[in-house]
Amino acid sequence: MARRGSAGPGARELFAERVRGDLAADLPDEDLGQDLDDCLDRYVLGSKPRCEEVEYLELVQDAIDRIERGR
């Protein structure tokens, strides 16, 4: 019997997909892939204008944080 309010692995992955989809909509020109941590690891500092770079890094980190928190 599942506890009320608990999310199973399937629900967690659906949420993560939704967050990644939202991020892809916010960053349509980026090739994000499934592993957002990998996006940050592969990112080359200084490869974008400073204001775009800050926004990109904040959006990706925020998405990672949302997935980890599950909300």
C-alpha positions as CSV (number, residue, x, y, z in Angstrom):
1,M,0.0,0.0,0.0
2,A,1.5,3.3,-1.1
3,R,1.6,6.1,1.4
4,R,-0.4,9.2,0.6
5,G,1.8,12.0,-0.9
6,S,4.7,9.7,-1.6
7,A,6.1,9.7,-5.1
8,G,7.5,6.5,-6.7
9,P,10.5,6.4,-9.0
10,G,8.2,6.8,-12.0
11,A,6.7,10.0,-10.7
12,R,10.2,11.3,-9.9
13,E,11.4,10.7,-13.4
14,L,8.3,12.3,-14.9
15,F,8.9,15.3,-12.8
16,A,12.6,15.4,-13.9
17,E,11.5,15.2,-17.5
18,R,9.1,18.1,-17.0
19,V,11.8,20.2,-15.4
20,R,14.3,19.4,-18.3
21,G,11.5,20.2,-20.8
22,D,10.9,23.6,-19.1
23,L,14.7,24.3,-19.2
24,A,14.9,23.3,-22.9
25,A,12.0,25.8,-23.6
26,D,13.9,28.5,-21.7
27,L,17.2,27.7,-23.6
28,P,16.1,26.5,-27.1
29,D,19.5,27.0,-28.7
30,E,21.3,24.8,-26.1
31,D,22.0,21.0,-26.4
32,L,21.2,20.1,-22.8
33,G,20.9,16.3,-22.8
34,Q,19.5,14.2,-20.0
35,D,22.3,14.8,-17.5
36,L,22.2,18.5,-16.4
37,D,25.3,18.0,-14.1
38,D,27.1,17.0,-17.3
39,C,26.0,20.2,-19.0
40,L,27.7,22.2,-16.2
41,D,30.8,20.0,-16.3
42,R,31.2,20.4,-20.1
43,Y,30.5,24.2,-20.0
44,V,33.5,26.4,-20.9
45,L,33.5,29.6,-18.8
46,G,33.8,32.6,-21.1
47,S,32.2,30.9,-24.1
48,K,29.1,33.2,-23.9
49,P,28.7,36.9,-23.2
50,R,28.8,37.4,-19.4
51,C,25.1,38.2,-18.9
52,E,24.1,35.1,-21.0
53,E,26.6,33.0,-19.2
54,V,25.3,33.9,-15.8
55,E,21.7,33.3,-16.9
56,Y,22.6,30.0,-18.4
57,L,24.4,28.7,-15.4
58,E,21.7,29.9,-13.0
59,L,18.9,28.3,-15.0
60,V,20.7,24.9,-15.3
61,Q,21.6,24.9,-11.6
62,D,18.1,25.9,-10.6
63,A,16.7,23.0,-12.7
64,I,19.2,20.5,-11.0
65,D,18.1,21.8,-7.6
66,R,14.4,21.5,-8.4
67,I,14.9,17.9,-9.6
68,E,16.8,17.0,-6.4
69,R,14.2,18.6,-4.2
70,G,11.4,16.9,-6.2
71,R,9.3,20.1,-6.5
